């Protein structure tokens, strides 16, 4: 346990010292929330029958899990693999499972801090109520972080180089974040974009966050959304088991 706690602390230090990673994975959803909340936060989303600010806040939590647990983790682990860091860690007495678990827990901590900051800013700047179902909210965040982290680890098996990691991951996650309705409601999208949104895991996770944060429903009130997110998580886990490597793929 002491070794695990030490590794989590190390991962936290590495994350916050990497200013570029901290900006693009942690602060970017917050910046988007501040920008879009200032522009249309007091307007009403007609098709959702709610004010835009709480709708956007919950959406940015969805965006946050994609940027932190999916994209950030995939890029970081690919770079560590190709730079030989994972190979060296594999050769140390540190158990591989302990290392991976510490990385995942550290990622979840970052995501929790991000979500908490979004809620605080929403309350202070845009008069968004604090969610009533905090237990359901925590479980929702844990579910999203676990499933998207599994998909992030699975994606590393498809990325062949450190130089191409950002391009490949951003090609996947940025369109997903937009199409899934983290910024705007998918109900206003053209039919072909709605069809794409209907199969994306982030669509259903964002729906969960809005049900819990905005409409104050319990997590288990949306079993269909939970099932889709879990299904994608198992797909990511299968990909990670099959494709995750400790050895560099280049050269």
Buried (B, 14 or more C-beta within 10 A) or exposed (E): EEEBEEBBEBBBEBBEEBEEBBEBBBBBBBEBBBEBBEEBBEEEBEEBEBBBBBBBBBBBBBBBBBBBBBBBBBBBBBBBBBEEBBBEBEEEEBEEEBBBBBBBBBBBBBBBBBBEBBBEBBEEBBEBEEBBBEEBBBBBBBBBBBBBBBBBBBBBBEBEBBEEBBEBBBEBBBEBBBBBBBBBBBEEBEEEBBEBBEEBBBBBBBBBBBBBBBBEBBBEBBEEBBEBBBEBBEBBBEBBEEBBBBEBBEE
